[in-house]
Amino acid sequence: MLKVGITGGIGSGKTTVCQIFEVLGIPVFYADAIAKEVMYADENLRNEIISAFGKASYNLDSSLNRKHIAEIVFNNDNKLETLNALVHPAVFRAFDNWVLKQKAPYVIKEAALLFESGSYHMCDYSILVTAPEAIKILRVIKRDHLKESDVRLRMDRQLDDQEKEKLSDFTVLNDENLLLIPQVLALHEQFIAINPVLA
């Protein structure tokens, strides 16, 4: 099965691009959402997180105490690496299991940290969704009700688009001028041509 990774910085519109692929009948694995699920559902992972970050890592209902974790990892690269080293392998396993159940010419893996996590190595192709910085900032302020300074802090924690572009096979520009659907349709047709068996 052909596997395509999609990534992009905060506010780039990668989820919107994935939703267009879903309308075309292509299954999408949302790695960030699955990471939250496995941190809740995988008992071994929960125990490892508690061991690394303390009992306050989970609330009484076994849900992840995101505020506690964020306070620990946000300004501590070593702690962030520890968390990623625990969570990423569980997400990789979940992706492998999910792929086995799909019946489509190709699948999409959406991940904000596709390159940073190394999971792009699990994909045959990668797509970068990009937009001008000013547009990304406005989108995130509107969506998440954050101050511009907080958005910039989050952006600084990710690889910049120039670095991601070097690692990407394709780029989708989501700048509100160039239409998204034709760009996604062109990619869809390319991927179908590569793997026409199940189309």
Buried (B, 14 or more C-beta within 10 A) or exposed (E): BBBBBBBBBBBBBBBBBBBBBEEBEBBBBBBEEBBBEBBBEBEEBBEBBEEBBEEEBBEEEEEBBEEBBEBBBEEEEEBBEBBBEBBBEBBBEBBEEBBEEBEBBBBBBBBBBBBBBEBBEBBBBBBBBBBBBEBBBBBBBEEEEBEEEEBBEBBEBBBEBEEBEEBBBBBBBBEEEEEBEEBBBEBBEBBBEEBEEEE
